[in-house]
Amino acid sequence: MLKLFRLFCLLPLIWLAACSSIPPSSKTAPATPWSVRSSGGVSFSPAPVVGLPDWQQQQLGNALLALQQSCRVVAKQPRWEATCQDAAQLQAGNNDGVRQFFEARFTAWKIQDGARDSGLITGYYEPALAGSRTQSQRYAYPLYGVPPDLVSLNLGGARGTGTVVARKVSASRLALVPGAMNPGPGQIMVSLADFPADSRGILKGRIDNGRLLPYYTRAEIAEGKGMSQSQVLAWVDDPVALFFLQIQGAGRIQLEDGSQLRVGVGDNNGYGYQSIGRWLADHGEMSLSAASMPGIQSWVRAHPERQQALFNVNPRYIFFRSLPAGNNGPIGSLGVPLTEGYSLAVDRHYIPLGTPVYVATTWPMTSQPLTRLMNAQDTGSAINGAMRADFFWGYGKDAGSYAGRMKQNGSLWLLLPNGVQPSI
């Protein structure tokens, strides 16, 4: 307890020393001793960057590169403009300079959810699949593009259970008709009770006789419903790999003609993600600790007759779009390429995309510490809550090995430019 008291007494002195060693940019507000910010049980507690765990041991070049990628988007925001201008002047190889930049320009905000100061950190990656442009006995499983009849309706707020009226504003998008109780010519009736409760205010559906109906579930799509007009981007040889490609959200298809197709999320069918690993654990098929990606894959391959039934537990279905070829990472929700090992998927309700996030967790299936400055550049349907994050490991087999086994506890710190507070 005495050591902790001394540490807390020293932190303000350490902070001041760090800030005085590098004069703040004339464009950057000086550090301010903010108080704790909290809302709905989630709190953000400010601290100096220099006090982060294992901070002095960090190699920060790739963290800077990830921030520079994010700055392509966030630099348009006034609170980021000066910081991004400063970041652009730095070289990733100058570790001391990069360290001093983060210490002088940022405040770290530790995230807590009630009494919890740690949460679940999982991993994802960019898988490689084998495929073909044409269907054959070997390449029998379709990788679908976005169906032409899939439309979205943004309710713009809390949803109820009554009915609303919508109209088409583009081929794939509807808009509410304010105040309408009954549809007029060319308008569409929407019964909100028809749609999944976890649709988060955006409905995905199809229009049938002037009525918006929920889009097809995974089980229905597996039976071919609604897919006759959908473009097949490629045919792949492994339905298990195809299922996990949907969970990862991006991947590369090595085609039999020697070319490579890169794909990312185009849209989804509007249903919430359901974990098949948790279903297997809840039904006594395996322990929860064994329900990693390799464990699930082994179970599926050992029970091929139950494969589709297990997949159908997750009604959410991902439709893909082709992406430009290249050696950069896949495009995340922020709209920039992900950086291998330094990009993080988060819940944007708590962590703004483009923001540096310091992660203190452990290496997959070990107790060995893993601390790293990353950047929030992506989201995921299973990444919900302030203390939830998904670690992007990169491309290929080794990345998949790490990602598939990662299910660790970890703490998160949000790094914001001095003078900026969390928006909660």
N, C-alpha and C positions, 0 to 999 in steps of 0.2 A: 504493500500500500504506500510506503514511504517513497519507493522508487517511482510509482505512478504520480504521486504528488509533485515530486521534483520534475518529472517529465512535463506535466501540465504547466508548471511554473516557468519552465524553460522555453516552451513552445513559442510564446510571443516574442522572446528575445531572438530565437532562431529565425522566426519569420522576418523580423525587422532586419536582422543581419543579412538574410538572403536578398531582401529587396534593396538594401543599401549597397550591396556589392555590384549590382547592375542597375544603373539609373533607368527608371521606367521611360518607355517611349513617350515623346511629347504628345503622341496621338492616343495614348492608353491611360485610362484613369488609374490613379494609385490604388493600392490595396486598401480595403475598408474592413474594419472588424465587425462584420455582420453578425447578427444573432441568429439562432436556430429558426428555420422556416419549417412550418408543418401544416398539413391539411389532411383530413380524413385518415389520421393515424400514421401517415407517411411523413417523415421528417428529414430535413437536410441540415447538417451541422457543419459550419465552416471551419477550415483549418488551413495552415500554410502547406503548400505543395511539398516543401522540404521535409515535412514531418510524416509523409506517407511511408508505409512499411517498405523496407528494402529499396527506398528511392535512390540512394547513392550508388546502388549496384546496377541500376538500369542502363541498358544500351538503348538509346532513344531515337536512333536514326530512322528506323521503320515507323515508329510512332509519329515522327515529323512528316514522313512521306504520306501517311494516312491522313494526317491533318491537312496537308497541302491538297490532297484529293478532295477532302470535304470542303475546303475553302473555295473550290470551283462553284459551289452552290451557296454556302452560308455567308461568303464575303459580301453578298448583296444586302445582308441585314446590317443596319447601322452598328449594332453591338459587336459585330464580328469584323467589320471592315478594317479597322486599324490593326487588330491582332493578326488577321490574315496577311496584311501587307508586311508586317514584321516577319511572319513565318516564311513568306516567299523569299526573303533575303538570306535565309539560313541554308547551310549545307548539311545533309544528313551525316556526313562523315565527321563533323565537328561535334562530338558528343558533349563536351563541356559547354560549348556555346548553346546547344539545344537544351541542355539541362538548365542552364541559367535563364534561357528564354521562358521555359515553363515555370520556373520558380518565381521570376519577376513579373510575369504577365497574367498569371492565373491564381485563382482561389479554388481549393479542393473542398467539395461538399460531400460529407459522408452520408449515405442513404441508409435510413432505418425504416422498417415497417412495424410499427408498434414496438414491442420489446425485441424484435428480431433485427440483428445487424448483419445477417448473412442470408443468402437465398440459394436457389438452385442454378448452377451454371452447367449448361450442356454444350455440345459441340455439333457443328455441321461442316460440310465440305462440298466440293464440286466433283461428283463422281464421273467415271468414264463407263460408257455402255457400248456394246457392239450392235450395229444396226445396218439397215439397208433402206434405199428409197422405194424399194418394191417388196411386196409381201411374198413370202415363200414359206416352205415347211419349217425352215430354220428360223426365219425372221417373221414371227407370226403375231407379235403383240404391238398394237398401234400406240404411237405417241401422238396424241391429238393436239391440234391447234385449237384456237378459241372458236367454239361453234357460232355460226352466223345468227342463230336465233336466241342467243344468250343476251339478256338485257339487264341493266342495273337501275335501281331506283334508290336515291339517297333521300332518306326521310328527313334529314336535317335536324335531328334532335331525338328526344326520347320517343320511343314507339309505344303505341297502345295496342288494343285488340279489336278496334272497330274497322271501318272501311274508309278508304281514301280514293281519290280519282287522280289519274296520272295521264300524261300525254307524251308522245315520242318527241324528243328533241334531236336525236341522231339515231343512226342504225342500231346502236347498242346502249342508248341511254334514255331513261325516262325522267320526267320532272313532275312534281306535284302540281295539281291545279288548285290553287288556294280557294278555300271556301266551298268547293264543289261537293255535293252530296251524291249526285247521280251523274254518270258519264254522258257527255254529249257525243255528237258524231265524231268518230275517230279517236275518242278518248277511251281509257282503260280503267276498269274497276279493279281495286286491290283490296282483298280481305287480309288484314294484317295477321289474323289468327292462323292463316294457312302456312305462315313462314316460320322457320326455326327461331326460337327465342334468343339464341346466341348470335344472331346475324348482325349485331352492333350497329343497327340503324341503316345499313345498306342491304337492300334486298336484291337477290339474284334470281331471275326467273325467265319464263318464256310466255309469250302471249298466245292465248287460245280462246277464240271466239270473244274477243273484247275483254278478256279477264287475264290478269297476271297470275300465273301459277308458279310454284317453286320449281327450280330447275331439277333435273334428274339427279338422284343420289348415285353414289358409287356403284351400288348393287344394280341399279337400273342401267347405268352406262355400261357395266360389264356385260349386260344382256343385249347391248347394242341400241338401246332406246335413245332416240334423238341424234344419233351419231352419223346418220346416212349422208348428211350434207357437210359434215365436219372434215376439214383438211387433216390428213395424216402427214405429219412432218417427217416421220420415219417409222420403220418397223424394227423392233428390237427382239433380241433372242431370249430375254430373261424377264419374266413377269415380276419376280421378286426385286430385281434391280430397278425395274420401272416403278414399282410401288415406292421404293425408297428415294428414287429420283424426285418424286412428287413431294416427299417430306423435305428433302434438301432444297428444292426450289430452283436449282440450276445444275447443268451438267454438260458433258460433251459426248456426242455420239460418233464413234469411229465407224465410218461407213465402209462397206465392203469394196467400194471402188477406190479406196485410199484417201478420200477426202474426209473432212471432219465437220460435223454440224454442232454448233453451240446453241443451247436453248436456255431460256429463263421463263419465269412465271409470266403467262399472258393474262390469265384470269382464273376464277374458281367458280364452283357451282353454288356457293352461298351457304354451305353447311359448316358448322364449327368442327375443328380438328378434335378427333377422339384417339387417344393413345391405345394402340393395339398391345403395347408392352404392358400397360397397366391392366388391360382386359385379361391378358394371359395370367398375370399375377393374381388378380381378383378371383379368377376361376381355377386357381390351383394348378395351372399348367407349368409354372416356373415361379421362382422367388422374384420379388421386385428388384433385388440387387442384380439378378441375372438377366433382367429384361433390357439389356443393351441391344444395339443394332446387331452385332454378331450373334448374340444369344437368340434374338427373334428370328434372324435368318436361318440359323441352325434348326430351330423348331419348325419353321415353315417347310424347309427342305425334307425334314423327317416326317412331315404330315402333309404330303401334297394334296391329298383328298380334302383337306380342310383349309387349304390356302385361300381360296376366294372368300369363304365364309369369314375367315379372320380379317381379311382386307376390308370386307364390307362393314366391319365394326366401326371403321372410320368412314363416315359418309362423305367427307370432304374430298373433292376431286379437283386436281390442278390441270389446267390447260396451258400449253406452252406457246412460246413465240420464238422464232429464230433470232439469234443475236449475231453481231459481227464477229468474225473470227479474229483471233489474236491471242497473245500470251498474257494479257492482263487478266485480273480476276473477274468473276461474273459481276454484273451490275446489281447493286443492292437497291433498297427502297429509296435511298437518298438520290439515286441516279448517277452514282459514280462507281468505278470498278472497286471491288473489295481488295484489301491488302492481306495477303496470306499471313495468318497469325496475329494480325493487328486490327482486324475489323470485328465489330460486335453487333449482334442483333439484339434489340431492346424493345421494351414497350414505350412507344413514343409519347404516351400519355404522361410519363414521368421523366423520361430522358429525351431531350430534343435530338433529332438526327443531326449529325455533323459535329457533335460534342465529344471531346476527349473523355474517356472513362478509365479510371485506374481500377484494375481488377486484382484482387488478392484471393487466390484459390489454390488448388493443388493439381498436379499433373494427373491425368486420367488413371483411375483405379490405384492411386498411391496416396501417401501423405506428404510427398515432396512438394514444398511450396512452389507455386507458380504466380508470380507477381508481374504485371505488365501494364503499360499505358497503351490503351487501345482507342478506337474511335467508333462511335455509334453511327453505323452507316446502313443498317438493315433492320427489318422487322420480321416477325414470323407469327403464324396463326396460333402457335403454342406458347409464344413468349408474352405472357401476361403478368403484370405486376411490377412494382418498383424494384424488387430484389431478384428479378428473373432476367437471365441473359443467355445468349447463344454465341459461342466462340467459333469464329470462322478459321478452320485449319488449313484451307488451301485446296489444291487439286491432287487427285490421284490416290493410289492405294495406301501410302503411308498416312496421308491426311485423313483418309477414311478410317484407318485403324484408330487414330487418336479420337476423331469425332465420335465414332461409334461406341467408344468406351467411356466417354466423358459424361459423368453425372455427379458433379462435385458440389460441395458447399463453397460459397465465396462471398466476399464483401465488395461493395462498389462505392467509388467516389466519383462524383460528377465534377469535372474541371470547367469552370466558367471564367471568362475574362474578368479581371479585377473591375469592380463596379457593377457587375451583373449578378443578380440573384436568381435562384431557381424560380420558374414560373409554375406555381402550384396554387 
